Amino acid sequence: MTAPAVPRRSGRWIEQWDPEDEAFWQATGERIARRNLWFSVLSEHIGFSVWTLWSVLVLFMGPKYGLTPADKFLLTSMVTLVGAVVRVPYTFAVAVFGGRNWTIISAGLLLVPTVAAFAVMKPGTSFTTFLLVGLLAGIGGGNFASSMTNINAFFPLRKKGWALGLNAGGGNIGVPVIQLVALAIIGASGGPRLLLGIYIPLIVVAAVLAAFFMDNLASVKNDTGAAKDAAKDAHTWIMSFLYIGTFGSFIGYSFAFGQVLTNQFGRTPLQAAYLTFIGPLLGSLIRPLGGWLADRYGGARITLWNYVGMAAATAVLIVASRQKSLLLFVSVFVVLFVLSGLGNGSTYKMIPGIFQAKALAKGLEGEEAVAHGRRLSGASMGLIGAVGALGGVGINLAFRQSFLSYGSGTGAFVAFLAFYGLCFAVTWAVYLRRPAKQAATMAAQETKPQLSYAEV
């Protein structure tokens, strides 16, 4: 079979894109897709750093800032909330503007919260001002949704688990990176404005590189109605619920971990900073592995057993919290971070598999089935990412209430344990329960991602 010609471009637009065509993929597709992936990761990485900026800044904000622990948990909750909400319009933006164009815009927008935080970060600033400026940082959370929607369109189904896991993991690692930078600054007796000053030029670099090296896919831009169709599908909301348990845990714990250590275990900001980056770092690095395992063994199976592990880790955290054992608490919390990252990769791999299976169940075949599955899975990812991020809001509010009511995070961990049990039950009932014909079809699709569409 002769490989298709390199797609014609006009203003960095690719008019024809068919990654499922092996000849096209080998000749030109893979090289282009990987280039877009790397620069997407860079922009999303900085977006995550800006989104989680205030989880670090609150560690700098000692008694002279006049904020209570409840104030800080409320602040980080609201930042997480904005990050979740903006993921919906960010998903639509890819179809409206094009993936490359929106990456440039969204990267440039990160200057707004960063410069604003630089201006107000000083003692004497009111809590209301901190809250309003903190809300601006939430736009960094939107970069994930647009990036995942864009990259999903570049890769064939058999490569999506790895590609989406790498894209998201590279973005997620922005959380521990900003925590490590903050650790270095605190250790050197520097202030929060130095941290902000480091990121302002990095944002500009990310936007410029996206302009020079990324591409828009015309097929994605022309499909502005896909999100509406995805929103009507029940599986979009089922997967949103499951993603609350994985990504919601990751981002929620990333915001809250340092505050739990300072409030419950009496750690200083510097002592907390030495520990807080470890969990997000490992959870980010392992996300591509979760996608790879899902490619190989099935996303639903990996997700199911991952929830078992998360529930077990949470049960141990309850014991560690009650016994005030810092070593056990930190060790198991890191394990919980790792499992959340693994689950992030496996749940996102499930999405294209589910919609591909539904296309086949409708009787669609060949390229028509591929296009249908890619269309709905790309659109649903933004919605799923938005709802999943709301789990981070719930986690921070649960910790806030737990500290107000009990003086520790134990009550919150009990609630998280119950939720992970519910996620396990939903995963099994919808996607792995053998008597359900549709669930069996989806499971077969996911456990055999290496098969061609004709063979599934």
C-alpha positions as CSV (number, residue, x, y, z in Angstrom):
1,M,0.0,0.0,0.0
2,T,1.4,3.5,-0.9
3,A,1.6,5.9,1.9
4,P,-0.6,9.0,1.5
5,A,1.2,12.2,0.7
6,V,2.3,14.6,3.4
7,P,-0.9,16.6,4.3
8,R,-1.0,20.1,2.8
9,R,-0.6,22.9,5.3
10,S,-1.8,26.5,5.2
11,G,-1.0,28.6,8.2
12,R,0.0,25.5,10.3
13,W,-3.3,23.7,9.4
14,I,-3.3,20.0,8.5
15,E,-6.3,19.4,6.2
16,Q,-6.2,15.6,6.1
17,W,-5.2,13.3,9.1
18,D,-5.7,9.5,9.3
19,P,-3.5,8.0,12.0
20,E,-5.3,4.6,11.7
21,D,-3.8,4.3,8.2
22,E,-0.6,2.4,9.1
23,A,1.3,3.5,5.9
24,F,0.4,7.2,6.6
25,W,1.4,6.8,10.3
26,Q,4.8,5.3,9.5
27,A,5.5,7.8,6.7
28,T,4.6,11.1,8.3
29,G,1.9,10.8,10.9
30,E,3.9,9.6,13.9
31,R,6.6,12.2,13.5
32,I,4.1,15.0,13.4
33,A,2.0,13.6,16.2
34,R,5.0,13.2,18.5
35,R,6.2,16.8,17.8
36,N,2.8,18.2,18.8
37,L,2.7,15.9,21.8
38,W,6.0,17.3,23.2
39,F,5.1,20.9,22.9
40,S,1.6,20.2,24.2
41,V,3.2,18.6,27.3
42,L,5.3,21.7,27.9
43,S,2.4,24.1,27.8
44,E,0.2,21.8,29.9
45,H,3.0,21.4,32.4
46,I,3.3,25.1,33.1
47,G,-0.5,25.3,33.2
48,F,-0.5,22.8,36.1
49,S,2.2,24.7,37.9
50,V,0.2,27.9,37.7
51,W,-3.0,26.1,38.7
52,T,-1.4,24.6,41.8
53,L,0.6,27.8,42.5
54,W,-1.4,28.6,45.6
55,S,-0.9,25.2,47.2
56,V,2.7,26.5,47.4
57,L,2.1,30.1,48.1
58,V,0.1,29.3,51.3
59,L,3.2,27.7,52.7
60,F,4.9,31.1,52.5
61,M,2.0,32.8,54.2
62,G,2.8,32.7,57.9
63,P,1.1,34.4,60.8
64,K,1.9,37.9,59.5
65,Y,-0.5,37.3,56.6
66,G,-3.4,36.8,59.0
67,L,-4.9,33.7,57.4
68,T,-6.4,30.8,59.4
69,P,-6.0,27.1,58.3
70,A,-9.7,27.2,57.2
71,D,-9.0,30.3,55.1
72,K,-6.2,28.5,53.3
73,F,-8.2,25.4,52.6
74,L,-11.1,27.6,51.3
75,L,-8.6,29.5,49.1
76,T,-7.2,26.3,47.5
77,S,-10.7,24.9,47.1
78,M,-11.9,27.8,45.1
79,V,-8.8,27.7,42.9
80,T,-9.5,24.0,42.2
81,L,-13.1,24.8,41.5
82,V,-12.2,27.4,38.8
83,G,-9.7,25.0,37.3
84,A,-12.5,22.4,37.0
85,V,-15.1,24.7,35.5
86,V,-12.9,26.3,32.8
87,R,-12.1,22.9,31.5
88,V,-15.4,22.8,29.7
89,P,-14.9,25.9,27.5
90,Y,-11.3,25.0,27.0
91,T,-12.5,21.7,25.5
92,F,-14.7,23.6,23.1
93,A,-11.9,26.0,22.3
94,V,-9.9,23.4,20.4
95,A,-12.7,22.9,17.9
96,V,-13.3,26.7,17.6
97,F,-9.7,27.9,17.3
98,G,-7.6,24.8,16.5
99,G,-5.3,22.9,18.8
100,R,-2.1,24.9,18.0
101,N,-3.8,28.3,18.1
102,W,-5.5,27.6,21.4
103,T,-2.3,26.3,23.0
104,I,-0.7,29.7,22.2
105,I,-3.7,31.6,23.6
106,S,-4.1,29.5,26.7
107,A,-0.3,29.6,27.5
108,G,-0.3,33.4,27.1
109,L,-3.3,33.7,29.5
110,L,-1.2,32.1,32.2
111,L,0.6,35.5,32.5
112,V,-2.6,37.0,34.0
113,P,-2.7,35.1,37.3
114,T,1.0,35.0,37.7
115,V,1.6,38.7,37.3
116,A,-1.5,39.4,39.5
117,A,-0.1,37.2,42.3
118,F,3.3,38.9,42.0
119,A,1.6,42.3,42.6
120,V,-0.5,41.3,45.7
121,M,1.8,38.8,47.4
122,K,2.7,40.7,50.6
123,P,1.5,40.9,54.2
124,G,-1.4,43.3,54.7
125,T,-3.3,42.2,51.6
126,S,-6.9,41.2,52.5
127,F,-8.1,37.7,52.3
128,T,-10.7,38.8,49.7
129,T,-7.9,40.1,47.5
130,F,-6.0,36.9,47.8
131,L,-9.1,34.9,47.0
132,L,-9.9,36.9,43.9
133,V,-6.3,36.7,42.6
134,G,-6.2,33.0,43.5
135,L,-9.3,32.4,41.4
136,L,-7.4,33.6,38.3
137,A,-4.9,30.8,38.8
138,G,-7.7,28.4,38.1
139,I,-7.4,29.0,34.4
140,G,-4.2,26.9,34.5
141,G,-6.4,23.8,35.1
142,G,-8.1,24.4,31.7
143,N,-5.0,23.7,29.7
144,F,-5.3,20.0,30.5
145,A,-8.7,19.6,28.9
146,S,-7.7,21.4,25.6
147,S,-4.4,19.6,25.5
148,M,-6.0,16.1,25.9
149,T,-8.7,16.8,23.4
150,N,-6.1,18.0,20.9
151,I,-3.6,15.1,21.4
152,N,-6.4,12.5,21.3
153,A,-7.0,13.4,17.7
154,F,-3.4,13.0,16.6
155,F,-2.9,9.3,17.7
156,P,-4.3,6.0,16.6
157,L,-6.5,4.0,19.0
158,R,-3.7,1.5,19.7
159,K,-1.4,4.3,20.9
160,K,-3.8,6.5,22.8
161,G,-3.2,5.0,26.2
162,W,0.5,5.7,26.0
163,A,0.1,9.1,24.3
164,L,-2.6,10.4,26.6
165,G,-0.8,9.1,29.6
166,L,2.4,10.8,28.6
167,N,0.6,14.0,27.8
168,A,-1.3,14.1,31.1
169,G,1.7,12.8,33.1
170,G,4.0,15.5,31.7
171,G,1.4,18.1,32.6
172,N,0.7,16.6,36.1
173,I,4.4,16.8,36.9
174,G,4.1,20.6,36.9
175,V,2.7,20.1,40.4
176,P,5.8,18.6,42.0
177,V,8.1,20.8,39.9
178,I,6.7,24.0,41.3
179,Q,6.8,22.5,44.8
180,L,10.5,21.7,44.3
181,V,11.2,25.2,43.1
182,A,9.4,26.5,46.1
183,L,11.4,24.2,48.4
184,A,14.7,25.6,46.9
185,I,13.4,29.2,47.4
186,I,12.3,28.6,51.0
187,G,15.5,26.8,51.8
188,A,17.5,29.8,50.4
189,S,15.3,32.2,52.5
190,G,13.7,33.7,49.3
191,G,10.2,35.0,49.0
192,P,7.2,34.1,47.0
193,R,7.8,36.8,44.4
194,L,11.0,35.1,43.4
195,L,8.9,31.9,42.6
196,L,6.5,34.0,40.5
197,G,9.4,35.8,38.7
198,I,10.8,32.4,37.6
199,Y,7.6,31.3,35.9
200,I,6.7,34.5,34.0
201,P,9.4,34.1,31.4
202,L,8.7,30.3,31.1
203,I,5.1,31.1,30.2
204,V,6.3,33.3,27.3
205,V,8.7,30.5,26.1
206,A,5.9,27.9,26.1
207,A,3.6,30.2,24.0
208,V,6.3,31.0,21.5
209,L,7.4,27.3,21.1
210,A,3.7,26.3,20.5
211,A,3.5,28.9,17.8
212,F,6.6,27.6,16.0
213,F,6.2,23.8,16.3
214,M,2.6,22.8,16.8
215,D,-0.2,22.2,14.2
216,N,-4.0,22.5,13.9
217,L,-6.1,19.6,12.7
218,A,-8.9,20.8,10.4
219,S,-11.0,17.8,11.2
220,V,-11.2,18.8,14.9
221,K,-11.9,22.5,14.2
222,N,-14.8,21.7,11.9
223,D,-16.7,19.6,14.6
224,T,-18.0,22.1,17.1
225,G,-21.1,20.0,17.9
226,A,-19.2,17.0,19.3
227,A,-19.3,18.1,22.9
228,K,-23.1,18.4,22.8
229,D,-23.3,14.8,21.5
230,A,-20.8,13.6,24.1
231,A,-22.8,15.3,26.9
232,K,-25.9,13.3,25.9
233,D,-24.0,10.0,26.3
234,A,-24.3,8.3,29.7
235,H,-20.8,6.9,29.6
236,T,-19.4,10.5,29.6
237,W,-20.9,11.0,33.1
238,I,-20.0,7.5,34.3
239,M,-16.4,8.0,33.4
240,S,-16.6,11.5,34.9
241,F,-17.6,9.9,38.2
242,L,-14.7,7.4,38.0
243,Y,-12.2,10.2,37.1
244,I,-13.3,12.1,40.3
245,G,-11.8,9.1,42.2
246,T,-8.4,9.2,40.3
247,F,-7.6,12.7,39.1
248,G,-9.8,14.4,41.7
249,S,-7.7,12.6,44.3
250,F,-4.4,13.6,42.7
251,I,-5.2,17.3,42.4
252,G,-7.0,17.5,45.7
253,Y,-4.2,15.8,47.6
254,S,-1.6,18.0,45.8
255,F,-3.3,21.1,47.1
256,A,-4.0,19.8,50.6
257,F,-1.0,17.6,51.5
258,G,1.3,20.4,52.7
259,Q,-1.5,22.0,54.8
260,V,-2.3,18.6,56.4
261,L,1.3,18.2,57.4
262,T,1.5,21.7,58.9
263,N,-1.8,21.7,60.7
264,Q,-2.0,18.1,61.9
265,F,1.6,17.1,62.3
266,G,3.1,20.5,63.2
267,R,5.6,20.6,60.3
268,T,7.1,24.0,59.4
269,P,6.6,25.2,55.8
270,L,10.2,24.2,55.0
271,Q,9.7,20.7,56.6
272,A,6.4,20.3,54.7
273,A,8.0,21.4,51.4
274,Y,10.6,18.7,51.8
275,L,7.8,16.1,51.7
276,T,4.9,17.5,49.6
277,F,6.6,17.1,46.2
278,I,7.3,13.4,46.5
279,G,3.7,12.1,46.0
280,P,2.8,14.4,43.1
281,L,6.1,13.6,41.4
282,L,5.7,9.8,41.6
283,G,2.0,10.1,40.7
284,S,2.8,12.1,37.6
285,L,5.7,9.9,36.5
286,I,3.6,6.7,36.7
287,R,0.6,8.0,34.8
288,P,2.0,6.9,31.4
289,L,2.5,3.5,32.9
290,G,-1.2,3.4,33.8
291,G,-2.0,4.1,30.2
292,W,0.4,1.5,28.9
293,L,-1.0,-1.2,31.3
294,A,-4.5,-0.2,30.1
295,D,-3.3,-0.6,26.4
296,R,-2.0,-4.1,27.3
297,Y,-4.5,-5.5,29.8
298,G,-7.6,-3.3,29.5
299,G,-8.4,0.0,31.1
300,A,-11.4,-1.3,33.1
301,R,-9.4,-4.1,34.8
302,I,-6.5,-1.8,35.8
303,T,-9.0,0.8,37.1
304,L,-10.9,-1.7,39.1
305,W,-7.9,-3.1,40.9
306,N,-6.4,0.4,41.3
307,Y,-9.5,1.4,43.3
308,V,-8.8,-1.6,45.6
309,G,-5.3,-0.3,46.2
310,M,-6.6,3.2,46.8
311,A,-9.1,2.0,49.3
312,A,-6.5,-0.1,51.2
313,A,-4.1,2.8,51.3
314,T,-6.8,5.1,52.6
315,A,-7.7,2.6,55.4
316,V,-4.0,2.7,56.5
317,L,-4.0,6.5,56.4
318,I,-6.9,6.5,58.9
319,V,-4.9,4.4,61.3
320,A,-1.8,6.6,60.8
321,S,-3.8,9.7,61.3
322,R,-5.4,8.4,64.5
323,Q,-2.0,7.3,65.8
324,K,-0.3,10.5,64.7
325,S,2.5,8.5,63.0
326,L,4.2,10.9,60.6
327,L,6.4,8.2,59.0
328,L,3.5,5.9,58.2
329,F,1.2,8.7,57.2
330,V,3.7,10.2,54.7
331,S,4.7,6.8,53.3
332,V,1.1,5.7,52.6
333,F,0.1,9.1,51.3
334,V,2.8,8.8,48.7
335,V,1.5,5.3,47.8
336,L,-2.0,6.8,47.4
337,F,-0.5,9.5,45.1
338,V,1.1,6.8,43.0
339,L,-2.1,4.9,42.7
340,S,-4.1,8.0,41.8
341,G,-1.6,8.6,39.0
342,L,-1.8,5.0,37.8
343,G,-5.6,5.3,37.8
344,N,-5.5,8.6,35.9
345,G,-3.8,6.8,33.0
346,S,-6.1,3.8,33.0
347,T,-9.3,5.7,33.2
348,Y,-8.4,8.0,30.3
349,K,-7.5,5.0,28.2
350,M,-11.0,3.6,28.8
351,I,-12.6,6.6,27.1
352,P,-11.6,6.1,23.4
353,G,-12.2,2.3,23.8
354,I,-15.7,2.8,25.1
355,F,-16.7,5.1,22.3
356,Q,-15.1,3.0,19.6
357,A,-17.0,-0.1,20.9
358,K,-20.2,1.9,20.9
359,A,-19.5,2.9,17.2
360,L,-19.1,-0.8,16.3
361,A,-22.2,-1.8,18.3
362,K,-24.2,0.7,16.1
363,G,-23.1,-1.1,13.0
364,L,-20.5,1.4,11.9
365,E,-17.4,0.0,10.2
366,G,-14.0,1.0,9.1
367,E,-13.1,4.7,8.9
368,E,-16.7,5.7,9.8
369,A,-16.4,3.8,13.1
370,V,-13.0,5.3,13.8
371,A,-14.2,8.9,13.1
372,H,-17.2,8.4,15.2
373,G,-15.3,7.1,18.2
374,R,-12.5,9.7,17.9
375,R,-15.1,12.5,17.6
376,L,-17.0,11.6,20.8
377,S,-14.0,10.5,22.9
378,G,-12.2,13.8,22.1
379,A,-15.1,15.9,23.1
380,S,-16.0,13.8,26.2
381,M,-12.4,14.1,27.6
382,G,-12.9,17.8,28.4
383,L,-16.1,17.2,30.2
384,I,-14.7,14.2,32.1
385,G,-11.6,16.2,33.0
386,A,-13.8,19.1,34.3
387,V,-16.0,16.9,36.5
388,G,-13.0,14.9,37.7
389,A,-11.2,18.0,38.8
390,L,-14.2,18.8,41.0
391,G,-13.1,15.9,43.2
392,G,-10.2,18.2,44.1
393,V,-12.6,20.7,45.4
394,G,-14.4,18.1,47.4
395,I,-11.2,16.8,49.0
396,N,-10.1,20.3,50.1
397,L,-13.6,21.1,51.5
398,A,-13.7,17.7,53.2
399,F,-10.3,18.4,54.9
400,R,-11.5,21.9,55.9
401,Q,-14.6,20.5,57.6
402,S,-12.7,17.7,59.1
403,F,-10.2,20.1,60.7
404,L,-13.0,22.4,61.9
405,S,-14.9,19.5,63.4
406,Y,-12.2,17.1,64.7
407,G,-8.9,19.0,64.5
408,S,-7.5,16.4,62.1
409,G,-8.0,14.9,58.6
410,T,-9.3,11.6,59.9
411,G,-12.9,12.3,59.2
412,A,-12.1,13.3,55.6
413,F,-10.2,10.0,55.0
414,V,-13.2,8.0,56.2
415,A,-15.3,9.7,53.5
416,F,-12.7,9.1,50.9
417,L,-12.6,5.4,51.7
418,A,-16.3,5.1,51.2
419,F,-16.1,6.9,47.9
420,Y,-13.3,4.6,46.5
421,G,-15.5,1.6,47.4
422,L,-18.3,3.1,45.4
423,C,-16.0,3.7,42.4
424,F,-14.9,0.1,42.5
425,A,-18.6,-1.0,42.4
426,V,-19.4,1.3,39.5
427,T,-16.4,0.1,37.5
428,W,-17.3,-3.5,38.0
429,A,-21.0,-3.1,37.4
430,V,-20.8,-1.1,34.2
431,Y,-17.6,-2.3,32.5
432,L,-16.7,-5.7,33.8
433,R,-19.8,-7.5,34.9
434,R,-20.1,-10.5,32.5
435,P,-23.8,-10.9,32.3
436,A,-24.2,-7.4,30.8
437,K,-23.9,-7.8,27.0
438,Q,-22.9,-4.2,26.4
439,A,-20.4,-4.2,29.2
440,A,-18.8,-7.4,27.9
441,T,-18.5,-5.8,24.4
442,M,-16.7,-2.8,25.9
443,A,-14.5,-4.9,28.0
444,A,-13.5,-7.0,24.9
445,Q,-12.8,-3.8,23.0
446,E,-10.5,-2.5,25.8
447,T,-8.7,-5.8,26.5
448,K,-7.8,-6.1,22.8
449,P,-6.7,-2.6,21.8
450,Q,-4.0,-4.0,19.5
451,L,-6.6,-5.6,17.2
452,S,-7.7,-3.9,14.0
453,Y,-11.3,-2.6,13.9
454,A,-12.3,-5.4,11.7
455,E,-11.0,-8.0,14.2
456,V,-12.7,-6.5,17.3
